[in-house]
């Protein structure tokens, strides 16, 4: 490695531009492109803000999860305090949108829209079979099958 390593004992304040060709590696610190305050649990912050709106920002951060040895990946957009928009949990690999503790592989706080085909177990559409109770003691149960919200099969109870 032909690089130069500089250990700073005090904050480095730079006015103007810093330019680098190749990689910039920051060990044990954060790259912050704003001055907004964030929770102390966040580490490895890459943050962006506009000088004319000092309390509005967005960014990506690692945040200590349930266990200290696991760091969740958090994407956020906020004003004032960090407003989380998406989180990937290190322990479970769950992804949450608008949730800090998603309980499922994909967990959404709000509405979801699918512009293509929704699949469950590789099968297109949502299929649900509804049992219909038999009408007489000697009769048979019936059923109604809905696929994508449309009635696709029906057997009448007897």
Secondary structure, 3 states (H helix, E strand, C coil): CCCCCCCCCCCCCCCCCCCCCCCCCCCCCCEEECCCCCCCCEEEEEEEEECCEEEEEEEEEEEECCCCCCEEEEEEEEECCCCEEEEECCCCCCEEECCCCCCCCEEECCCCCCCCCCEECCEECCEEEEEECCCCCCCCCEEEEEECCEEEEEECCC
